[in-house]
Amino acid sequence: MRATARYARPDLGHELLSGRRVVDLSHTLTADFPLYPVYDPIRVRERFQLERDGFFVKAWAFDEHCGTHVDAPAHFGGEATVDRIDPAELLLEVAVVDIRERVVSDHDAVLMPDDVLAWEARHGRLPERCAVFALTGWGERAPDAAAYLNADASGVMHTPGFSPDATEFLKAERPGVRAIGLDVASLDIGASTTFPAHVSWLPSGRYGIENLARLEELPPAGAFVVVGAPTFAGGSGGPSRILALI
């Protein structure tokens, strides 16, 4: 009887999506997708061919933090590996904080506590269980690796991120925020060598999402995000399919 009940609502997905639009916030992962410089290149090869073997399989080799991906707490000393993130925290309401105007003139711009407070002045207090995404506009650069990583002549990257003041504020004053994310390769600004936003956020048991796409299609408030985090045993993170319901 329980098995029968499980499949008794074939229309459930349509009902849940009724009146909503699905936005894919994930970049397609390719061998030439821009990578944070410390990681090895992505390698892809065709292991089995349909014509030759009767089925099709590719073999991928990559570091966990590539493409649109989740940073698990364990990535910076937290307890939970990516397979141990609470499933209830993979479906969250999302607040989109727009800092694009500042990023245009300052590629090292960061999301600050005042940005969160300004969002709340317009939309009300952050939901009790939510994610906060920084819309920087940087995701539009992703097809061009040099523009996306934006390294200067010395090799220092200049890309926006979260300030540690913002992550500390969210932890202390808005503890219902369970995840942060942005349309950039790192939670921290590209020039950082100490990664203070990561160090502040991830050990608290919360997670991050990097390299998000199409954040500009989301409303500032009211959308929900479904995080398809991988279940790599003991993993520090991994490529993920991120969907928004608006």
Secondary structure, 3 states (H helix, E strand, C coil): CHHHHHCCCCCHHHHHHCCCCEEECECCCCCCCCCCCCCCCCEEEEEECHHHHCCCEEEEECCCCCCCEEECHHHHCCCCCHHHCCHHHHEEEEEEEECHHHHHHCCCCEECHHHHHHHHHHHCCCCCCEEEEEECCHHHHCCCHHHHHCECCCCCECCCEECHHHHHHHHHHCCCEEEEEECCCCCCCCCCCCCHHHHHHHHHCCEEEECECCHHHCCCCCEEEEEECCCCCCCCEEECEEEEEC
